[in-house]
């Protein structure tokens, strides 16, 4: 019977203190962005917020960078190798250096966007180069605590080990596992 008086005291305290004892409610507002606002395509496959607060929307018509007011759209230009290798982007990852890795849904390799130069580096499989990515069909990417980029490809698992992180993206892919 020691606890018989506890319940009435708790009821009394919560009725007297009201919402003071409870977490405050946060009111969120959502802004709808569509092709009317400048989004390149209505099908968004992935959303990423980078370290600067920009929102990145992956679509089947390129990547859209949103600053809260307007969009900057990045697309493939076959005449310019510093653009996306393919417009159908399905996954993005921001690495610890601020670069954004782009995975597409085709057989077009892997891209990395450098926010300082606003250019893309394309990574493609080269059968003559064992330090190239093992397949142009990429499923996902992830970064470990050492800054290595792990790449899941159709041919297995690769790791991209950057050698000079202060001079842009340089390094080699190493095969870890075979699919």
Secondary structure as GFF3:
##gff-version 3
##sequence-region A 1 179
A	DSSP	alpha_helix	4	17	.	.	.	ID=ss1
A	DSSP	three_ten_helix	18	21	.	.	.	ID=ss2
A	DSSP	three_ten_helix	35	37	.	.	.	ID=ss3
A	DSSP	beta_strand	44	49	.	.	.	ID=ss4
A	DSSP	beta_strand	55	59	.	.	.	ID=ss5
A	DSSP	beta_strand	62	66	.	.	.	ID=ss6
A	DSSP	beta_strand	71	74	.	.	.	ID=ss7
A	DSSP	beta_strand	89	94	.	.	.	ID=ss8
A	DSSP	beta_strand	100	104	.	.	.	ID=ss9
A	DSSP	beta_strand	110	114	.	.	.	ID=ss10
A	DSSP	beta_strand	119	123	.	.	.	ID=ss11
A	DSSP	beta_strand	138	143	.	.	.	ID=ss12
A	DSSP	beta_strand	149	153	.	.	.	ID=ss13
A	DSSP	beta_strand	156	162	.	.	.	ID=ss14
A	DSSP	three_ten_helix	165	167	.	.	.	ID=ss15
A	DSSP	beta_strand	171	178	.	.	.	ID=ss16
###
